[in-house]
Amino acid sequence: MATPAPRSPVPLLPRIAVGDLRKDQDISENELRQLVDLTLDLKRNPRRYASALEGRSIVLLFEKPSLRTRLTFELAIQQLGGNAVSSIGPIGEREPVKDVARNVERWTSGIVARTFDQDTVDGLAEWAGVPVINALSDLYHPCQAFADMVTLREHFGALQGLKLAFVGDGNNVAHSLMLSAARLGMNFSLATPPGYEANPHILAEAEELACAQGTRVEATHDPAEAVSGADAVYTDVWASMGHEHEAYERNVHFDAYRVDETLMAQAGPKAVFMHCLPAKRGQETTDAVMESPQSVVFDQAENRLHAQKALLLMLL
């Protein structure tokens, strides 16, 4: 019987120095650029990394329902040769977060947490001796932003000097996008209704990061001003999970912030439309925009898988 050919060794991988991804700021500018490059290599050469997490088990602790985040993390772990297990429900309700963390660290090589409160992610990272990944909290959605940077890189070839406009709620997605865009040399413009602005501390941090790159992060209440000349126009649902009770009030305040064909026409001539999904067509955007040739929303969704593979490898 012929001897099986030995497996190719996993290439030497860059590392995230802090060991956790609690928030976007935990990954440096250089590490973020390495993550984008690694994501593209993983997408082109998946078999090269097929055994990278062999023998590793990673737990997904999810307080919120999920399609893209849960399935792409489970698939990413499996396609890298690891095992994924899930726990769905409140974290820290039956026992303290610090006890959850110290149980899970004994069984697994890492924790992926999708939570309501940022404090829950921070608590898991503080008490667990294994890497913790923020898969979404009330303040940040870094995994989404990383995949979006990859999508823009694929579409435009380079990120430096691009303008990304976000129209809608100054929420976790907007926060992560502005932090990633600023560090990668992009201009970022945010248009929100009065009273729904981004967190001022995160906005100030993004402005400082952009200044260091020679670019700008700007906030306005005028959607047309924000999207003027933009290379990419991004939006999200008006009432995220946890804000459903505000849906009627938000619909009134956000009505002028719908990304429709008229608003898209004010962006750059080759602008793309982006959405983190799920989308409520007819509210924050229209079916015509979602289904237009400008839409890259399903490219974004696909790249969640590859970007999260890169993130897992850089942490584990």
BAGU-141630 format. One record per residue: residue in one letter; z, y, x of N, C-alpha, C, O in turn. Coordinates in steps of 0.1 Angstrom, whole numbers. Last residue first. Example, Ala and Ser with C-alpha at 12.3 -4.5 7.8 and 13.67 -1.06 7.14 Angstrom:
2
  res   n.pz   n.py   n.px  ca.pz  ca.py  ca.px   c.pz   c.py   c.px   o.pz   o.py   o.px
    S     71    -22    128     71    -11    137     79      0    129     80     11    134
    A     78    -57    132     78    -45    123     78    -33    132     85    -33    142
This chain:
316
  res   n.pz   n.py   n.px  ca.pz  ca.py  ca.px   c.pz   c.py   c.px   o.pz   o.py   o.px
    L    173    321    -57    179    307    -55    173    300    -43    177    289    -40
    L    161    346    -57    175    345    -59    181    331    -55    192    331    -50
    M    134    340    -54    140    350    -45    155    351    -46    162    355    -37
    L    130    322    -75    128    318    -61    135    328    -52    141    323    -42
    L    134    338    -98    142    327    -95    142    322    -81    152    319    -75
    L    112    357    -94    126    361    -94    136    350    -91    145    351    -84
    A     90    340    -97     92    347    -85    107    352    -83    113    351    -73
    K     94    332   -124     94    322   -113     97    329   -100    105    324    -92
    Q     91    357   -136    104    350   -136    105    339   -126    116    336   -121
    A     64    361   -132     73    370   -126     87    364   -126     95    366   -116
    H     53    340   -148     51    340   -133     61    349   -126     66    346   -115
    L     62    346   -174     64    333   -168     63    334   -153     72    329   -146
    R     52    372   -179     67    369   -179     70    356   -172     79    355   -164
    N     25    370   -180     31    373   -167     46    372   -167     52    372   -156
    E     21    366   -207     18    355   -198     25    358   -185     30    348   -179
    A     28    392   -217     35    380   -221     33    368   -211     42    361   -208
    Q      7    407   -205     21    410   -202     30    397   -205     38    393   -197
    D    -15    396   -218    -14    395   -204      1    397   -199      6    390   -190
    F     -9    405   -243     -7    391   -241     -8    387   -226     -3    377   -222
    V    -13    433   -241      0    428   -245      2    413   -242     13    409   -238
    V    -34    449   -235    -30    439   -225    -17    432   -228    -11    427   -219
    S    -59    466   -252    -46    460   -253    -45    449   -242    -53    440   -241
    Q    -85    476   -252    -75    483   -244    -62    475   -243    -54    477   -233
    P    -98    463   -272   -101    459   -258    -91    465   -248    -89    460   -237
    S    -74    459   -299    -85    466   -292    -87    460   -278    -78    453   -273
    E    -52    450   -313    -64    441   -312    -75    447   -304    -86    441   -303
    M    -35    471   -313    -30    459   -308    -42    449   -305    -42    442   -295
    V    -50    491   -326    -47    492   -312    -43    479   -306    -47    476   -295
    A    -52    479   -352    -64    483   -345    -61    485   -330    -70    481   -322
    D    -26    477   -360    -33    465   -357    -46    468   -349    -49    460   -340
    T     -5    502   -344    -14    498   -354    -21    485   -350    -22    481   -338
    T     30    508   -337     16    508   -334      8    502   -345     13    498   -355
    E     54    510   -350     53    517   -337     39    517   -332     35    525   -323
    Q     40    500   -378     51    509   -375     49    516   -361     43    526   -361
    G     18    485   -378     19    494   -389     31    504   -387     32    514   -394
    R     35    457   -365     22    464   -367     23    473   -379     27    468   -390
    K     59    453   -345     58    455   -360     46    464   -362     46    476   -362
    A     59    429   -320     54    441   -325     55    442   -340     52    432   -347
    P     83    414   -297     74    413   -308     71    427   -314     79    437   -312
    L     66    432   -271     66    422   -282     80    417   -285     89    417   -275
    C     61    452   -253     68    441   -248     69    429   -258     73    418   -255
    H     29    466   -248     40    464   -257     47    451   -253     41    442   -249
    M      2    488   -239     12    478   -236     23    478   -246     27    488   -252
    F    -32    496   -233    -21    496   -243    -11    485   -240    -16    474   -237
    V    -48    515   -207    -45    502   -214    -33    504   -223    -25    514   -221
    A    -75    538   -201    -61    535   -204    -59    521   -211    -68    517   -218
    K    -97    550   -192    -96    536   -189    -82    531   -192    -78    521   -187
    P    -94    577   -198   -106    570   -203   -105    555   -201   -111    548   -209
    G    -59    585   -206    -71    584   -197    -82    576   -203    -79    567   -212
    A    -51    595   -240    -48    590   -227    -60    590   -218    -71    595   -223
    Q    -60    603   -264    -55    613   -256    -51    609   -242    -48    617   -233
    A    -65    580   -278    -76    587   -274    -73    599   -264    -81    604   -257
    M    -40    571   -286    -46    565   -275    -58    572   -269    -60    572   -257
    L    -37    587   -309    -29    590   -298    -35    583   -285    -35    590   -274
    T    -57    576   -326    -57    590   -322    -49    593   -310    -54    601   -301
    E    -49    549   -328    -61    552   -321    -62    567   -317    -68    570   -307
    D    -13    551   -323    -25    547   -330    -37    551   -322    -36    555   -311
    V     19    547   -320      8    547   -311     -4    542   -318     -6    529   -320
    R     41    570   -336     33    557   -337     21    558   -327     14    568   -327
    Y     57    591   -339     56    585   -326     49    571   -326     50    563   -317
    A     62    600   -364     52    608   -356     50    602   -342     43    607   -334
    D     83    583   -372     69    582   -378     59    589   -370     47    585   -370
    F    109    583   -364     99    578   -354     84    579   -360     75    575   -353
    H    125    591   -385    125    599   -373    113    595   -363    109    604   -356
    V    120    570   -404    117    584   -407    115    593   -394    106    600   -393
    N    128    548   -390    114    548   -395    110    563   -398     99    567   -396
    R    155    553   -387    147    553   -376    132    554   -380    124    562   -374
    E    164    549   -413    166    562   -407    156    563   -395    150    574   -393
    Y    159    521   -416    153    531   -425    153    545   -419    143    552   -419
    A    173    509   -395    159    508   -396    153    519   -404    143    525   -401
    E    199    506   -388    194    519   -387    179    520   -390    173    531   -388
    H    204    479   -388    210    487   -399    206    502   -399    208    509   -409
    E    193    470   -365    186    468   -377    191    476   -389    184    480   -398
    H    202    471   -339    200    484   -346    193    483   -359    188    492   -365
    G    203    446   -330    215    453   -330    215    466   -336    225    473   -339
    M    170    447   -318    181    438   -323    194    445   -320    197    450   -309
    S    155    480   -324    157    467   -317    169    459   -323    176    464   -332
    A    134    498   -341    148    494   -343    150    480   -336    146    470   -342
    W    109    502   -332    117    514   -334    132    510   -336    141    518   -332
    V     94    483   -305     99    484   -319    108    496   -320    115    500   -310
    D     75    502   -281     84    491   -284     88    493   -299     85    504   -305
    T     47    511   -259     57    513   -269     65    501   -272     62    490   -267
    Y     26    527   -235     36    516   -238     44    520   -250     48    532   -251
    V     -3    532   -219      5    537   -229     13    526   -235      8    515   -239
    A    -17    540   -187    -11    530   -196     -2    536   -206      6    545   -203
    D    -26    563   -177    -34    551   -174    -29    539   -182    -36    529   -185
    A    -27    595   -193    -20    583   -189    -30    571   -186    -40    570   -193
    G    -37    619   -203    -42    614   -190    -35    602   -185    -38    598   -173
    S    -10    622   -223    -21    629   -218    -25    625   -204    -17    626   -195
    V     14    611   -233      3    602   -230    -10    609   -224    -19    602   -220
    A     31    634   -235     35    622   -227     23    614   -223     21    609   -212
    E     18    651   -253     21    655   -239     24    643   -230     19    643   -219
    A     19    635   -276      6    638   -270      8    643   -256      0    640   -247
    P     47    633   -281     40    621   -277     26    625   -271     22    618   -261
    D     73    653   -272     59    654   -276     51    642   -272     48    641   -260
    H     97    654   -260     97    650   -274     83    650   -280     82    648   -292
    T    101    641   -227     97    651   -236     99    645   -250    102    634   -252
    A    106    636   -192    110    633   -206    107    644   -215    109    656   -212
    E     93    622   -162     94    633   -171     98    628   -185     94    617   -189
    V     91    616   -129     95    610   -141     99    622   -150    107    630   -147
    R     66    617   -103     75    624   -113     79    615   -124     71    606   -128
    T     64    613    -67     59    613    -80     69    619    -90     79    624    -86
    G     74    610    -41     64    621    -43     57    620    -57     46    626    -59
    Q     94    593    -38     80    587    -37     69    598    -38     58    595    -36
    A    116    608    -44    115    602    -30    101    596    -27     97    595    -16
    C    111    612    -70    110    623    -61    109    618    -47    101    624    -39
    A    118    587    -81    104    592    -81    102    603    -71     91    604    -65
    L    145    587    -77    137    577    -71    122    581    -70    116    579    -60
    E    153    608    -94    155    609    -80    147    599    -72    142    602    -61
    E    145    598   -119    139    611   -114    141    612    -99    132    616    -92
    A    162    576   -121    148    574   -120    140    586   -115    131    585   -107
    E    186    590   -123    184    581   -112    169    578   -110    164    578    -99
    A    183    603   -147    185    611   -135    182    602   -123    176    607   -113
    L    181    581   -165    169    590   -163    171    598   -150    161    600   -143
    I    206    571   -162    195    563   -158    183    571   -156    175    570   -146
    H    221    592   -173    224    588   -160    212    580   -154    208    581   -142
    P    211    594   -200    209    605   -190    211    601   -176    205    607   -167
    N    192    571   -216    205    573   -210    203    583   -199    195    581   -190
    A    166    587   -235    170    577   -226    184    580   -221    189    592   -222
    E    169    599   -270    165    600   -256    171    588   -247    180    581   -252
    Y    172    603   -296    169    589   -292    164    589   -277    157    581   -273
    G    175    629   -303    186    621   -306    184    606   -301    193    598   -302
    P    141    635   -310    154    641   -307    165    632   -311    165    626   -323
    P    119    607   -300    124    617   -310    137    623   -306    145    616   -298
    T    104    607   -268    113    601   -278    116    612   -288    114    624   -286
    A     83    599   -241     84    607   -254     93    600   -264     89    589   -268
    L     81    599   -207     88    593   -218     88    603   -230     93    614   -228
    S     62    590   -179     65    600   -189     70    594   -202     64    584   -207
    F     58    585   -145     63    580   -157     66    591   -167     73    601   -163
    N     38    576   -117     44    586   -125     47    581   -139     41    572   -144
    M     46    552    -91     39    556   -103     46    568   -109     58    571   -107
    G     58    540    -69     49    552    -67     41    556    -79     30    562    -77
    L     77    522    -74     64    517    -69     54    528    -69     42    525    -68
    R     99    535    -83    100    529    -70     87    524    -65     85    523    -53
    A     91    543   -109     94    553    -99     94    547    -85     90    554    -76
    A     87    518   -122     76    526   -119     79    537   -108     70    539   -100
    S    114    509   -123    104    502   -116     92    510   -112     87    510   -101
    L    126    529   -140    131    526   -126    121    518   -118    121    521   -106
    M    110    529   -163    110    541   -154    116    538   -141    111    544   -131
    L    115    502   -172    101    506   -168    102    519   -159     95    519   -149
    S    142    503   -178    137    494   -167    123    498   -163    120    497   -151
    H    142    522   -199    150    524   -187    145    515   -176    143    521   -165
    A    125    510   -218    121    523   -212    129    525   -199    124    530   -189
    V    141    488   -225    128    486   -219    123    499   -212    118    499   -201
    N    164    500   -236    165    492   -224    151    490   -217    150    490   -204
    N    151    532   -248    159    520   -249    159    513   -235    155    518   -225
    G    143    556   -264    147    556   -250    156    544   -248    168    546   -245
    D    116    547   -286    130    548   -283    133    548   -269    127    540   -261
    G     84    563   -279     93    556   -289    108    558   -285    112    569   -282
    V     62    557   -254     64    565   -266     73    557   -275     70    545   -279
    F     55    561   -220     63    553   -230     66    562   -242     71    573   -240
    A     30    560   -196     36    567   -207     43    558   -216     37    548   -221
    L     22    560   -163     27    551   -174     34    560   -184     44    566   -180
    K     -2    567   -140      7    573   -149     10    563   -161      0    559   -167
    L     -6    558   -104     -9    556   -119      2    563   -127     13    566   -123
    G      2    561    -78     -4    572    -85     -8    570    -99    -12    580   -106
    Q      1    527    -70      4    540    -65     -5    551    -72    -17    550    -73
    L     -9    503    -78      0    510    -87      2    524    -83      5    533    -91
    A    -40    485    -79    -30    492    -71    -21    500    -81    -26    503    -92
    G    -55    471    -97    -57    468    -83    -46    474    -74    -43    469    -64
    F    -54    473   -125    -59    485   -118    -60    482   -103    -66    491    -96
    H    -46    447   -133    -56    455   -141    -62    466   -132    -74    468   -133
    E    -26    439   -116    -38    430   -118    -49    439   -124    -61    437   -120
    R     -8    460   -119    -14    457   -106    -26    449   -107    -36    452   -101
    L      0    456   -146     -7    468   -142    -14    466   -128    -25    471   -126
    T     12    431   -143      1    433   -152     -7    445   -148    -19    444   -148
    V     34    437   -126     24    428   -122     11    429   -130      0    429   -125
    M     48    454   -143     43    460   -130     32    450   -125     22    455   -120
    D     55    436   -163     46    447   -166     40    453   -154     28    457   -154
    A     73    420   -150     60    414   -155     50    425   -158     38    423   -156
    F     93    439   -146     87    432   -134     73    426   -138     63    428   -131
    A    101    445   -172     95    455   -164     87    449   -152     77    454   -148
    Q    112    420   -180    101    426   -187     93    436   -178     81    435   -177
    C    134    419   -163    124    408   -163    111    413   -170    100    410   -165
    P    151    441   -170    143    441   -157    132    431   -157    121    433   -151
    H    161    458   -192    153    446   -194    144    444   -181    132    446   -182
    Y    193    474   -200    182    471   -190    174    458   -195    180    450   -202
    L    212    479   -219    208    490   -210    195    487   -202    188    496   -199
    D    218    457   -234    216    469   -241    211    481   -232    205    490   -237
    S    198    432   -217    211    437   -222    208    450   -229    196    454   -231
    L    181    405   -204    181    416   -214    195    419   -217    203    410   -220
    A    186    388   -184    174    386   -191    172    395   -203    162    394   -210
    N    199    391   -154    199    398   -166    186    396   -173    176    402   -169
    I    212    364   -136    200    372   -139    201    378   -153    204    371   -163
    V    233    354   -110    232    358   -124    220    367   -126    218    376   -119
    P    240    328    -86    233    340    -90    232    342   -106    231    332   -113
    V    275    318    -85    261    315    -85    253    327    -90    259    335    -96
    G    301    322    -90    297    321    -76    283    317    -75    279    313    -64
    A    312    346   -115    304    333   -111    300    334    -97    297    344    -91
    W    324    370   -118    332    359   -118    325    346   -114    331    336   -110
    E    304    390   -118    317    392   -111    324    379   -108    330    377    -98
    A    285    381   -135    281    382   -121    294    384   -113    295    379   -101
    L    299    382   -160    294    369   -155    291    370   -140    295    361   -132
    G    302    410   -161    314    401   -161    310    387   -155    317    381   -147
    D    276    419   -164    284    423   -152    296    414   -150    300    410   -139
    V    270    408   -188    262    404   -176    270    407   -164    271    399   -155
    T    288    422   -204    288    407   -204    281    402   -191    286    393   -184
    D    281    449   -201    294    444   -196    295    429   -195    301    424   -186
    Q    259    452   -216    257    451   -202    270    446   -195    269    439   -185
    D    257    434   -247    264    444   -238    261    441   -224    262    430   -219
    F    240    413   -256    241    426   -263    246    436   -253    240    447   -252
    T    220    392   -234    232    397   -241    230    410   -248    220    416   -247
    R    211    366   -217    204    376   -226    215    380   -235    220    372   -244
    A    212    353   -184    220    357   -196    212    368   -204    207    378   -198
    V    211    326   -164    202    335   -170    209    340   -183    211    331   -192
    I    226    314   -135    228    317   -149    218    328   -153    217    338   -146
    G    225    285   -112    223    299   -116    224    301   -131    224    291   -139
    S    232    259   -108    228    267    -96    225    282    -99    223    290    -90
    T    260    244   -125    246    248   -123    244    256   -110    254    260   -104
    W    287    237   -126    277    227   -131    262    231   -127    254    222   -127
    R    303    257   -119    306    243   -113    295    233   -117    294    223   -110
    E    295    279   -133    292    278   -118    295    265   -112    289    261   -102
    V    306    275   -158    292    272   -156    288    271   -141    279    264   -138
    N    334    281   -154    330    268   -158    315    265   -154    312    255   -148
    R    333    308   -147    338    298   -137    337    284   -141    338    275   -133
    A    321    320   -169    314    320   -156    319    310   -147    311    303   -140
    V    341    315   -189    327    309   -190    320    309   -177    314    298   -173
    D    361    330   -178    363    316   -179    349    309   -181    347    298   -175
    K    351    356   -180    354    351   -167    357    336   -167    354    330   -157
    V    349    358   -208    336    357   -200    340    352   -186    332    344   -181
    P    373    338   -226    369    350   -219    356    347   -210    354    336   -206
    E    362    320   -255    370    321   -243    365    332   -235    353    337   -237
    R    347    326   -278    357    315   -279    366    315   -266    378    310   -267
    E    333    348   -268    340    349   -281    351    338   -282    362    341   -286
    G    317    347   -245    331    353   -244    338    354   -257    348    361   -258
    I    287    351   -261    294    347   -248    307    354   -248    308    367   -249
    P    274    338   -291    281    348   -284    288    343   -271    293    331   -271
    G    244    316   -286    255    322   -293    263    332   -285    260    334   -274
    I    232    288   -270    229    299   -278    241    304   -286    247    296   -293
    S    225    275   -239    236    277   -249    233    290   -257    232    301   -251
    S    204    252   -222    206    264   -230    219    264   -238    223    253   -242
    V    190    242   -191    198    239   -202    202    252   -209    202    263   -202
    A    165    230   -169    170    242   -177    178    236   -189    174    227   -196
    N    158    219   -136    162    216   -150    168    228   -157    176    235   -151
    G    129    223   -114    143    223   -118    145    219   -132    136    215   -139
    G    102    226   -107    109    213   -104    123    213   -108    130    203   -105
    L     89    247   -116     93    248   -102    101    236    -98    107    235    -87
    Q     86    242   -143     74    241   -135     77    243   -120     69    240   -111
    Q    113    246   -152    107    232   -152     95    231   -143     93    221   -135
    I    115    274   -149    124    265   -142    118    251   -141    119    244   -130
    A     94    282   -166     94    286   -152    103    276   -144     99    272   -133
    L    102    272   -191     90    267   -184     90    270   -170     86    262   -161
    E    126    288   -194    126    273   -195    114    267   -187    116    258   -179
    F    114    314   -193    124    310   -183    125    294   -183    126    289   -172
    T     97    313   -215     91    315   -202    102    311   -191     98    306   -181
    L    115    309   -237    105    298   -234     99    300   -219     97    290   -212
    R    131    332   -236    137    319   -235    126    308   -230    129    300   -221
    T    113    354   -237    122    352   -226    127    338   -225    128    333   -214
    R     96    348   -261     91    350   -247    101    347   -236     99    339   -227
    L    118    345   -281    106    337   -280    101    337   -265    102    327   -258
    S    151    346   -292    141    349   -282    129    340   -283    131    328   -286
    P    183    359   -304    171    351   -306    160    355   -296    160    367   -292
    K    211    365   -281    200    370   -291    189    360   -292    186    352   -283
    E    227    353   -263    233    358   -275    223    362   -286    227    363   -297
    F    222    327   -241    215    337   -249    223    340   -262    226    332   -270
    L    222    314   -211    232    318   -220    226    330   -229    224    341   -224
    L    207    288   -194    204    300   -202    214    303   -212    216    295   -221
    V    213    274   -162    217    276   -176    212    289   -182    213    299   -175
    I    197    252   -141    200    266   -144    203    267   -159    196    261   -167
    S    198    229   -114    199    231   -128    203    245   -131    212    251   -124
    R    178    214    -88    186    225    -93    186    225   -108    176    222   -115
    G    161    194    -79    175    192    -78    184    203    -83    197    202    -83
    E    136    217    -70    140    203    -72    155    201    -70    160    206    -60
    L    125    242    -68    138    241    -74    142    227    -77    151    224    -86
    A    100    236    -57    109    246    -50    123    245    -56    132    248    -48
    S     78    221    -64     91    214    -61    102    223    -56    112    219    -51
    A     57    238    -67     61    229    -78     74    222    -76     80    217    -86
    Y     44    257    -52     58    259    -54     64    249    -64     75    251    -69
    R     18    250    -52     24    252    -39     39    253    -40     47    250    -31
    R      9    250    -77     13    237    -72     20    239    -58     28    230    -54
    P      1    277    -83     14    271    -88     18    258    -82     30    256    -81
    N    -14    300    -72    -12    287    -65      1    281    -70     10    279    -62
    R    -16    323    -87    -28    317    -82    -26    303    -77    -36    295    -77
    K     10    327    -94      1    326   -105    -12    319   -100    -18    311   -107
    L     22    330    -69     26    319    -78     16    317    -89     13    305    -92
    D      9    354    -61      7    341    -54     11    329    -62      3    319    -62
    L     20    372    -79      6    370    -79      2    357    -72     -7    350    -76
    T     47    370    -72     43    366    -85     28    363    -86     24    353    -92
    L     47    380    -46     50    366    -48     46    361    -62     40    350    -63
    D     41    407    -52     32    399    -44     34    385    -46     25    377    -47
    V     64    414    -67     51    415    -73     41    407    -65     33    400    -71
    L     84    410    -47     84    402    -60     70    402    -67     65    392    -72
    Q     78    429    -28     76    415    -25     76    406    -37     68    396    -38
    R     84    452    -43     70    450    -39     68    435    -35     57    430    -38
    L    112    447    -45    103    447    -58     89    445    -54     82    438    -61
    E    120    448    -19    121    435    -26    113    435    -39    107    425    -42
    N    115    476    -15    108    466     -7    108    452    -14     98    445    -14
    E    134    486    -33    120    490    -34    112    479    -27    102    475    -32
    S    158    461    -43    154    473    -35    139    475    -37    132    467    -43
    I    176    453    -71    165    449    -63    160    461    -56    157    471    -62
    D    195    465    -86    200    455    -77    189    450    -68    192    443    -58
    Q    184    482   -105    188    488    -92    193    478    -82    195    481    -70
    D    182    467   -128    170    469   -120    174    474   -106    167    470    -96
    K    210    445   -130    203    456   -134    191    459   -124    191    453   -113
    R    218    420   -120    225    426   -132    217    437   -138    218    439   -150
    L    209    397   -102    201    408   -108    208    412   -121    204    408   -132
    D    224    388    -71    224    388    -85    213    398    -90    209    407    -82
    G    221    391    -43    224    378    -48    224    377    -63    225    366    -69
    V    214    413    -27    227    414    -34    231    401    -41    242    399    -44
    A    188    407    -16    200    407     -8    213    406    -16    223    400    -11
    I    165    384    -24    171    396    -30    185    396    -24    194    387    -26
    R    140    373      0    153    372     -7    157    385    -13    154    396     -8
    P    108    356      4    117    368      5    130    366     -4    130    358    -13
    L    103    323     17    103    332      6    112    344      9    122    343     16
    L     80    302     32     92    310     34     92    321     24     82    328     23
    P     66    277      9     65    288     19     78    295     20     87    295     11
    V     77    243      8     77    256      1     75    267     11     83    267     21
    P     56    218     24     68    226     23     66    239     15     55    244     15
    S     39    193      5     38    205     13     51    213     12     56    214      2
    R     49    159      7     47    172      0     47    184      9     53    184     20
    P     29    134     24     42    142     22     39    155     14     28    160     15
    A     12    108      6     11    120     15     24    128     13     29    130      2
    P     24     75      6     21     87     -1     21     99      9     29     99     18
    T      7     49     23     19     57     23     16     70     16      6     77     19
    A     -8     22      5     -9     34     13      3     42     12     10     43      1
    M      0    -12      8      0      0      0      0     12      9      8     13     19
